[in-house]
Amino acid sequence: MADTRSPKETIRAHALELGFDTVGFAPARATGVSRAGLSLYLSEGRHGDMDWMATTAHRRADPRAMWPGARSAVVVGLNYGPEVDPLAVLQRLDRGAISAYAQTGRDYHDVVKKKLRQLARWMAETYACEVKLFVDTAPIMEKPLAQQAGMGWQGKHSNLVSRSHGSWLFLGEVLTSLDLPPDQPEPDHCGSCQKCLDICPTDAFPAPYQLDARRCIAYLTIEHQGHIPREFREAIGNRVFGCDDCLAVCPWNKFAETARDVQMQARAELNAPALAELAALDDAAFRKLFAGSPVKRLGRDRLIRNVLIAMGNSGLTYLLPNIEAHLTDHHPVVRAAAVWALGQLAPQSAVSGLAAIHRPSETDTDVLAEWGLACEATLGQSFSEDRH
């Protein structure tokens, strides 16, 4: 029997058969709102170190700037709903909090891209059309497209929220030369709720629907290349890769379900790993543990930087030997974090003694500055204790 469904519905059905959890259709063009939002974000410098956002802005603003022949966008979503509440691990200060998306069995880029390739190839063969596919790393504004495709709306935290999947959707797109009828855009359902804004530990939202990445823990622990600014270190808590707070607190997650694709389910060893075990990773062990995970792209040095910040926030003095071991690390970003963590946990006599050993041979100005501040802080604490 001949298939009497429209190309749009046939494509939707095939995408769902490939394992995607939701599919929508939108015109392959940017909206005025998304253009204005990107312009404000970049003009205010809120992208921080992410220079690639500015250099690709002319293409990012409109899908047709990358491909003038694009007529429609097929937007797909893959659910990665976690089994465990991401906020629960924040109370376990001896453990590292890894963002839910990075605990999965496979890097979502690879999983989504494989399915998208199958969908795009099938579309090209079935409808003799041109196609181009994108997953996150390409300069395309995915969340506005997903909202235009009726898959959800950009909440006050600027992330996509779905009525069916809450906060937990990976997105991908197939741009095509086919002229497909668009779905109705999803209206905003946030109402007066601002839980996502209130929970942010670093006040990273200048206003509802606006994010300053420079204050965002996800940015600081993943994208930021250098030393984490001192003003944010305590707020980072035990988060060693990313932050799910604004996502996890959203009331719409009550409708979310655990990821059904086994590749999107959490690996046990990445669910709240012990800080002491993470701190002991050399480069080979780091690569082995995080093989196939987005964490691998971070690199061992920046992960250890984050782990040391978490140790400094833990209040657990039994971690001091793990911290001291990194005072001679090969990378200054690690040594600086180790000095800060030492100053948070160790008594004044220990900080002074270790400073006497390590400062004379230290050549990095940032690490030397950390030693100076650590010694000043502990001396000040000692003076205050003496007065009482």
C-alpha positions in Angstrom: 0.0 0.0 0.0 1.3 3.4 -1.0 2.3 5.8 1.8 -0.3 8.6 1.8 1.4 10.6 4.5 2.9 14.0 3.6 6.7 14.3 3.4 6.7 16.2 6.7 4.8 13.4 8.6 6.9 10.7 6.9 10.1 12.4 8.0 8.8 12.8 11.5 7.9 9.2 11.7 11.2 8.1 10.4 13.1 10.3 12.8 11.2 8.8 15.7 12.0 5.3 14.4 15.7 6.2 14.5 15.4 6.8 18.2 14.8 10.5 18.5 12.3 11.4 21.2 10.8 14.5 19.6 10.8 16.1 16.2 9.7 19.6 14.9 9.8 21.6 11.7 10.7 25.3 11.3 11.6 27.7 8.6 15.4 27.9 8.1 15.7 31.5 9.2 16.5 33.4 12.4 13.9 35.4 14.2 14.3 39.1 15.1 14.3 38.1 18.8 17.2 35.6 18.4 19.2 38.1 16.4 18.7 40.8 19.0 19.6 38.4 21.8 22.8 37.3 20.2 23.8 40.9 19.4 23.3 41.9 23.1 25.1 38.9 24.4 28.2 39.6 22.3 28.1 43.4 22.7 28.1 43.1 26.5 31.0 40.6 26.3 29.0 38.0 28.0 30.5 35.2 25.9 33.8 35.5 27.9 36.6 33.4 26.4 34.4 31.9 23.8 35.8 34.1 21.0 34.4 31.7 18.4 30.9 33.0 19.1 31.9 36.4 17.9 33.9 35.3 14.9 31.0 33.2 13.7 28.3 35.7 14.6 27.5 36.6 11.0 26.7 32.9 10.3 25.2 32.1 13.7 22.6 34.8 13.3 20.8 33.1 10.4 21.0 29.5 9.1 20.8 30.8 5.5 24.1 32.6 6.0 25.8 29.2 6.1 23.6 27.8 3.4 21.5 30.1 1.2 19.7 27.1 -0.3 18.2 26.0 3.1 14.4 26.3 3.2 13.4 24.2 6.2 14.9 22.9 9.4 14.1 19.5 10.8 14.9 19.8 14.5 15.3 16.7 16.6 15.6 16.1 20.3 17.1 13.2 22.2 16.1 12.8 25.9 18.9 12.4 28.5 16.7 12.6 31.6 18.8 11.5 34.6 17.8 8.8 37.1 19.1 10.7 40.1 18.3 14.3 40.9 21.5 16.3 40.0 21.0 18.5 43.0 21.4 15.6 45.5 25.2 15.2 44.9 25.8 18.8 45.9 25.4 17.7 49.5 28.1 15.1 49.2 31.1 17.3 49.6 33.6 14.4 49.3 32.3 13.7 45.8 32.5 15.6 42.5 29.3 16.8 40.8 29.4 16.1 37.0 26.7 17.6 34.8 24.1 15.0 33.8 24.8 15.4 30.1 28.4 14.4 30.7 27.7 11.2 32.7 26.3 9.4 29.7 27.7 6.3 28.2 28.6 8.0 25.0 29.3 11.6 24.0 26.0 13.0 22.8 27.6 14.7 19.8 28.5 11.2 18.5 25.1 9.6 19.3 23.0 12.4 17.8 25.2 12.9 14.8 25.1 9.2 13.9 21.3 9.2 14.0 21.1 12.5 12.1 23.3 11.1 9.4 20.9 8.3 8.9 18.0 10.6 8.8 19.7 13.1 6.4 20.8 10.3 4.0 17.3 8.8 4.0 15.8 12.2 3.3 18.2 12.9 0.4 17.5 9.5 -1.1 13.7 9.6 -0.6 13.0 13.1 -1.7 16.0 13.9 -4.0 16.7 17.0 -1.8 19.8 18.6 -0.5 20.6 18.3 3.2 23.1 19.5 5.8 23.2 18.4 9.4 24.4 20.1 12.6 25.0 19.0 16.2 25.9 21.7 18.7 29.4 22.5 17.5 28.3 24.2 14.3 27.4 28.0 14.3 23.7 27.6 14.4 21.3 28.9 17.0 19.6 25.6 18.0 17.4 26.7 20.9 15.5 29.5 18.9 15.1 27.0 16.0 13.7 24.4 18.4 11.2 26.9 19.8 10.1 27.8 16.4 9.7 24.1 15.6 7.3 23.8 18.6 9.6 21.6 20.7 9.7 23.8 23.7 10.6 27.4 24.7 13.6 29.2 26.0 13.1 29.6 29.7 14.3 32.4 31.9 17.6 30.6 32.2 17.9 30.8 28.4 17.8 27.0 28.0 15.1 25.0 26.2 12.3 23.7 28.3 9.9 21.0 26.9 6.5 20.2 28.3 7.2 16.5 27.7 10.9 16.2 28.6 11.6 19.1 30.9 15.1 20.4 30.7 16.8 17.3 29.3 17.0 17.4 25.6 20.0 17.2 23.2 19.3 19.0 20.0 20.3 18.4 16.4 19.2 19.8 13.0 18.9 18.8 9.4 18.7 21.8 7.1 17.1 20.9 3.8 16.2 22.4 0.5 12.7 20.9 0.9 10.0 23.5 1.6 8.2 21.8 4.6 5.2 23.3 6.4 6.4 24.6 9.8 5.0 23.5 13.2 3.5 26.1 15.5 6.1 27.8 17.7 5.9 26.9 21.4 4.7 29.8 23.6 6.5 30.6 26.8 5.1 28.7 29.8 7.4 30.1 32.5 4.7 32.4 33.9 5.8 34.1 37.2 8.2 31.3 38.1 11.9 32.2 38.5 13.3 29.3 40.4 16.1 28.9 37.8 17.2 32.5 38.5 17.0 32.2 42.2 19.0 29.1 42.6 22.0 30.2 40.5 25.0 30.3 42.9 26.9 33.0 41.0 24.0 35.3 39.9 24.8 34.6 36.3 21.5 36.0 35.0 21.5 39.8 34.6 17.8 39.6 33.9 15.2 36.9 33.0 16.1 35.3 29.6 19.7 36.7 29.8 22.9 34.8 30.7 26.3 36.2 31.5 28.5 33.2 30.8 31.4 34.8 32.6 29.6 34.2 35.9 28.2 30.8 34.9 29.7 27.7 36.7 29.2 25.6 33.5 31.3 28.1 31.6 33.9 28.5 34.3 34.5 24.8 34.8 34.3 23.8 31.1 35.0 26.6 28.7 37.2 28.9 30.7 40.9 28.1 30.0 42.7 29.9 32.8 42.4 30.3 36.5 38.9 30.5 37.9 38.3 34.0 39.4 38.5 34.0 43.2 35.1 35.6 43.5 33.4 32.4 42.1 35.4 29.7 43.7 33.4 29.1 46.9 30.2 29.2 44.9 31.4 26.4 42.7 31.1 24.0 45.7 31.8 20.5 44.5 30.9 21.0 40.9 33.9 19.7 38.8 32.3 19.7 35.4 29.3 21.9 34.6 26.3 22.9 36.6 22.7 21.6 36.4 21.1 23.8 39.1 19.0 26.0 36.9 17.9 23.0 34.8 17.2 20.6 37.7 15.0 23.0 39.7 12.6 23.7 36.8 9.0 22.5 37.7 8.5 21.2 34.2 10.9 18.3 35.0 8.0 16.6 36.7 6.9 15.5 33.3 10.4 14.3 32.3 11.3 10.6 32.1 14.7 8.8 32.4 16.5 8.5 29.0 15.4 5.4 27.2 18.5 5.2 24.9 21.0 3.2 26.9 23.8 5.4 25.5 22.2 8.4 27.2 22.0 6.8 30.6 24.6 7.6 33.2 27.8 5.5 33.7 28.0 4.5 37.4 31.7 5.6 37.6 30.8 9.1 36.5 27.9 9.5 39.0 29.4 11.4 41.9 33.0 10.1 41.8 35.2 10.6 44.9 37.2 13.8 44.8 40.3 11.9 46.1 40.1 9.5 43.2 39.7 12.2 40.6 42.7 14.1 42.1 44.9 11.1 41.6 44.3 10.9 37.8 47.3 11.3 35.6 46.8 11.9 31.9 46.5 8.3 30.9 44.1 7.5 33.7 42.0 10.6 32.9 41.7 9.5 29.3 40.7 6.0 30.2 38.1 7.1 32.8 36.5 9.7 30.5 36.8 7.9 27.2 33.7 8.6 25.1 32.6 11.4 27.5 32.4 15.1 26.9 34.7 15.5 29.9 37.6 14.2 27.9 37.6 17.4 25.8 38.3 19.4 29.0 41.7 17.8 29.5 43.3 16.4 32.7 44.7 19.7 33.8 41.5 21.8 33.9 39.6 18.9 35.5 42.2 18.7 38.3 41.9 22.5 38.7 38.2 22.1 39.2 38.7 19.1 41.6 41.1 21.1 43.7 38.6 24.0 44.0 36.0 21.4 45.1 38.4 20.1 47.7 39.0 23.5 49.0 35.3 24.0 49.5 34.8 20.6 51.1 35.9 21.4 54.6 37.5 17.9 54.7 41.0 18.2 56.1 41.8 14.6 55.3 42.0 15.7 51.6 45.1 17.9 52.4 47.6 15.3 51.2 45.8 15.1 47.9 46.0 18.8 47.6 49.7 19.0 48.6 50.6 16.5 45.9 49.6 19.1 43.3 51.7 21.9 44.6 54.4 20.7 42.2 52.1 19.8 39.3 53.5 20.6 35.8 50.7 23.0 35.0 50.4 26.4 36.7 46.6 26.4 36.6 46.7 23.2 38.8 49.4 24.6 41.1 47.4 27.8 41.7 44.2 25.9 42.5 46.2 23.7 44.9 47.6 26.7 46.7 44.1 28.2 47.1 42.6 24.9 48.3 45.5 24.5 50.8 44.7 28.0 52.2 41.1 27.0 52.6 41.8 23.9 54.6 45.2 24.0 56.2 46.2 25.7 59.5 48.5 28.8 59.2 51.6 26.9 60.3 51.2 24.3 57.5 50.5 27.0 54.8 53.6 29.0 55.9 55.8 25.9 56.0 54.8 24.7 52.6 55.1 28.2 51.2 58.7 28.3 52.5 59.4 25.1 50.5 57.6 25.9 47.3 57.6 29.7 46.8 61.4 30.1 46.2 61.3 27.8 43.1 58.0 29.0 41.7 58.2 31.0 38.5 54.6 31.5 37.5 53.3 34.9 38.6 49.8 33.8 39.1 50.8 30.9 41.4 53.1 33.2 43.4 50.1 35.6 43.8 48.1 32.7 45.2 50.8 31.9 47.7 50.9 35.5 48.8 47.1 35.6 49.3 47.0 32.2 51.0 49.7 33.3 53.5 47.9 36.6 54.2 44.6 34.9 54.7 45.9 32.3 57.2 47.9 35.0 59.0 44.8 37.1 59.3 42.8 34.1 60.6 45.5 33.3 63.1 45.5 36.9 64.4 41.7 36.8 64.7 41.8 33.6 66.7 44.5 35.0 69.0 42.3 38.0 69.8 39.6 35.7 71.0 
